Amino acid sequence: MGLKGLIARRIILAVPTALGVATVIFAVLSVMSPIMRVAYFVGSTRDLRPENLNALIHAYGLDQPIHVQYFNWLKNVMRLDFGRSFSSEAPAMSLVFASLPVTLELLLYSVPLIIVFGVSLGTKAALHHNKTLDHAVRVIGTLGTSLPVFVTAGLAILICLIVQNPRQVRLDPYLQVSYSVDYDLNLRMAAGTFTEYTQMITIDALLNGDIPLFLDAMAHLILPVGVLVFTQCAALIRVTRSSLIEESGKWYIVSAMSKGLSKKEAMYKHARRNASVSVLTLTGLLLANMFVGLVIVETVFRRPGFAYLVASASRVQDTPVVFACATLIALFYVLVNLAIDVSYEYIDPRIRLG
């Protein structure tokens, strides 16, 4: 099967997955009473009279047969209409879209570092098998795997607060920028002298030519990005190391070294590409499962991103927002799996996903 055929098939297979997610959400909704489901669409129903409430139930088709309600729900999902938030009465999807730039900014800086550090440290450990460097890397991998994200984040904040000197540059571990910078930024946006292109502060600062704002925002990213990199790349280090050690004992590596290649050259030119299949699989799983770490990181460091929104909506039982976030997470899983499957074709031509 060609690459285009693979992508087309994966997209087609994504349709039943999305349909399944929408069906599960509808099944949960169908347990609720019509009054609760009206609130799902219009927000609070406390001030509505009984006759107005009944009119809304009829207008939204909540007195129709279950199959009619199901198809109406699917149409709403296709339009990305998940109702209104119980807390703010704003459209649920608008809250989701507003929170995405903060999380995407974290991923923009953490994901490349996770891959680079995970693969490079794992390779170095395999090249120096059972030597000092290997033992040091294994300790790092064990610590990153063993320490929960909230413990690592708490320790990072504690160390940051201990080592800071008031006469030097202070590193505030919370929020996206310093309070004074944030106040000035709001004034500039209100006056129209600062343009939000992406709603990611570091990127917008560069596009507006504001280097001090960029440096301040980057300073506030050091701790959350560092915590994500330390906790997420640990498993990648261990898998890269074990895969390369396994590959280094195979006949093609021995043959390459007998022809004059050094161990490092044979490892980088031959073994690492064959070992990258398992590494790539784990990378996809890490990216898909980073959401748990993001929830903790955004909560601890007070960054109002997508993961923080999910945690807040779940805490106050804001059902429309939770369902909108669940649908987006399911779509993200599908896209990650598609990207991994396509990458297999490039990395190892022996793999044919028929």
C-alpha positions, 0 to 999 in steps of 0.5 A, a space after each residue: 500500500 502506498 503512502 497516499 493509500 495509507 493516509 487515506 485509509 487512516 483518515 477513513 478509519 478515524 471516522 468510526 473512532 470519532 463516531 464512537 466518541 460522539 456516541 459515548 458522549 450522547 449515551 451519557 447525555 441521554 441519562 440526564 433529564 431534558 431540563 439538565 440537557 436544556 442547560 447544556 445548550 443554553 446555560 443556566 435555567 434557574 430564571 426560566 419559567 416552566 412554560 419557557 423551559 418546555 418551549 426550549 425542550 421542544 425547540 432543541 428536540 429533546 422531546 423527540 425519539 431517541 434516534 432523532 435526538 442522536 442524529 441531531 447531536 451528531 449534527 451539532 458535533 460536526 458543527 463543533 457545537 457542544 453547548 454552553 459552559 455552565 460556569 461562564 455561559 460562553 460556547 464550550 468550544 470557544 473556551 477550548 480554542 481560547 485555552 489551546 495557545 498556552 498548551 501549544 506553546 508548552 508543547 512547542 518548546 518541550 516536545 523537541 527537547 524530549 525527543 532530542 534528549 531522550 534519543 541522544 542520551 539513550 544513544 550515549 548510554 548504549 555507546 558507553 554500555 556499563 561505563 560511568 556515563 551509562 550509569 549516570 544516564 540510567 540514574 537520570 532515567 530512573 529518577 524521571 520515571 519514578 518521581 511523579 510529575 507533581 513531586 518534580 514540579 514542587 521540587 523545581 519550585 522549591 529549588 527556584 525559590 531557595 536559590 533566588 537572589 533579590 539583587 539578581 534576575 528573579 525567576 517567577 515560577 508562576 503564570 506566563 509573564 511577570 505581573 508588571 509585564 502583564 499589566 503593561 502588555 494589557 495596556 498595549 493591546 488595548 491601545 493597539 500597539 501590540 498585535 496578537 498573531 498566535 496568542 502564544 506570548 513568546 511567538 507574538 513577542 518576536 513577531 512584534 519585535 519585543 525582545 524584553 517580553 520574549 525573554 520574560 516569557 521564556 524565563 517563565 517557561 523554563 520550569 514547566 518545560 524543564 519538568 515536562 522534559 525531565 519526566 517525559 524523556 526518561 522512558 524514551 532514554 531507557 527504550 533507546 538505550 535498550 534497543 541500541 544495545 540489542 541491535 549492537 550485537 546483531 550480525 550486520 553491526 559486527 560485519 560493519 565493524 569488521 570492515 573498519 567502521 568504529 562502534 560509534 559509526 556503526 551505531 549511528 549509521 546502521 543500528 540507530 535507524 533499525 532501533 528507531 522503530 520501537 523508539 518511534 512507537 514509544 514517542 507516539 505513546 508519550 505524546 498521546 499520554 503527555 496530557 496527564 503531565 500537562 494537567 499537573 504542570 499547568 495547574 501547579 504553574 498556573 498556566 491557563 491552558 487546555 489541560 488546566 481547562 479540563 481539570 477546572 471543568 471536571 472539578 466544577 462538573 462543567 459537562 459541555 466543556 468536558 465533552 468538548 475537550 474529550 472530543 478534541 483529545 480523541 482527535 489528537 490521539 487519532 492524528 498522533 497514530 496517523 503520524 506514527 504509522 506514516 513515519 514507519 514507512 519512511 524509517 523502515 521500508 521493510 514495514 508494509 502496513 497493509 
